[in-house]
Amino acid sequence: MYYTLAQAEAKLARFADGGSCDVKAAINDAIEQLSNMDLWRTMKRIVRISVQDAVLPMPQCVKTILRIDVDGNPSHIFGTDYQFLQSGIGDMDWGTSNYGLGLSDYGAGHCTQFDVHPDFPGRLVAVSSDNRDQGKVVTVKAIVADGTETTLATTVKRWLGNAGTFGFDPRKVEGTSVHQVTSVVLPTGLSGYVSLYCCSDTEVRFLAKYHPSIIVPDFRRYRVNWQLDDAVPSSVLAEVRLQPLPLVAPTDVIPLSSVHAVQYMMQAIKEYNAGNVQGGQNYEALASRRLSEEENAQTRSQGLVVQNALLEATAGGATGRRLWNL
């Protein structure tokens, strides 16, 4: 059974360090810890994505891609190490390959979803989905024309009417022209999502969209290898592992199907903070077992059971500990 944040706060308040700390923060901490413990089914989704120019950035709510089909065919994900193996596939930007289309993992930690286009450097514009954020400042570090890194204060603007309609002329945006964004720090107390754009004299390009409660954002990026024509979009069907974002609104839904598991993890964190490692481990084991029981009840086999021989979170690691009803 799923709960909203408001329901969970009412039910779990007494477990937030004895009620002496921020209940919402305690719930968010517990959810983050639980999501990293295992590959829970409730934290996976299947999505279809159209990829243009070979670039495939993930939104902040996605931690990683687990499995993919590219243009209708089962495909693969190459880690960065594959390109540097002596007997490996080499530079995946060089020429063509018999491996077929696949993804290269460019890793996490990118401060924007897309880079500034090398042919269209421009001035930065930040726009919020909530007009109350107008005038707040986003701190950006960027590479400018002379190759040096500089710190820019980008003032948050507002949409004109509906989102997507600028309340200003992008061609008249003042500021320093940037060639690459290296760091983004959002202000505290944002009420809405903030979108970052790069405006040149002829182009307005989207760079990223940021959650209001994540001060130092980061994104994971992939790219489609050996795309024969960058102008033709590729269709990617992906199974992704979600990254839980901070719950803010009372109607936000707890992403895990057992509120009792969240309760046990809150109690585990309380014990760890008190220096009681054994007590924390006991509550952590209860939380994991509760979620495992919940998933087993939801995934009882009703047909053919297929054993997954590969560990889903890594490339090529064998395991026999999971049975999925596919």
Stockholm file with secondary structure:
# STOCKHOLM 1.0

chainA/1-326         MYYTLAQAEAKLARFADGGSCDVKAAINDAIEQLSNMDLWRTMKRIVRISVQDAVLPMPQCVKTILRIDVDGNPSHIFGTDYQFLQSGIGDMDWGTSNYGLGLSDYGAGHCTQFDVHPDFPGRLVAVSSDNRDQGKVVTVKAIVADGTETTLATTVKRWLGNAGTFGFDPRKVEGTSVHQVTSVVLPTGLSGYVSLYCCSDTEVRFLAKYHPSIIVPDFRRYRVNWQLDDAVPSSVLAEVRLQPLPLVAPTDVIPLSSVHAVQYMMQAIKEYNAGNVQGGQNYEALASRRLSEEENAQTRSQGLVVQNALLEATAGGATGRRLWNL
#=GR chainA/1-326 SS CCCBHHHHHHHHGGGSGGGTSCHHHHHHHHHHHHHHHSCCGGGEEEEEEEESTTEEECCTTEEEEEEEEETTEECCEECGGGGGCTTSCCCTTSSCCTTCSCEEECCSCBSSSSCCCTTCCBEEEEEESSGGGTTCEEEEEEEETTSCEEEEEEEEEEBSSSTTCBSSCGGGCCSCCEEEEEEEECCTTCCSCEEEEEECSSCEEEEEEECTTCSSCCBCEEEETTCSCTTSCEEEEEEEEECCCCCCSTTCBCSSSCHHHHHHHHHHHHHHHTTCHHHHHHHHHHHHHHHHHHHHHHCCCSSCCEECCBCTTSSSCBCCSCEECC
#=GC SS_cons         CCCBHHHHHHHHGGGSGGGTSCHHHHHHHHHHHHHHHSCCGGGEEEEEEEESTTEEECCTTEEEEEEEEETTEECCEECGGGGGCTTSCCCTTSSCCTTCSCEEECCSCBSSSSCCCTTCCBEEEEEESSGGGTTCEEEEEEEETTSCEEEEEEEEEEBSSSTTCBSSCGGGCCSCCEEEEEEEECCTTCCSCEEEEEECSSCEEEEEEECTTCSSCCBCEEEETTCSCTTSCEEEEEEEEECCCCCCSTTCBCSSSCHHHHHHHHHHHHHHHTTCHHHHHHHHHHHHHHHHHHHHHHCCCSSCCEECCBCTTSSSCBCCSCEECC
//
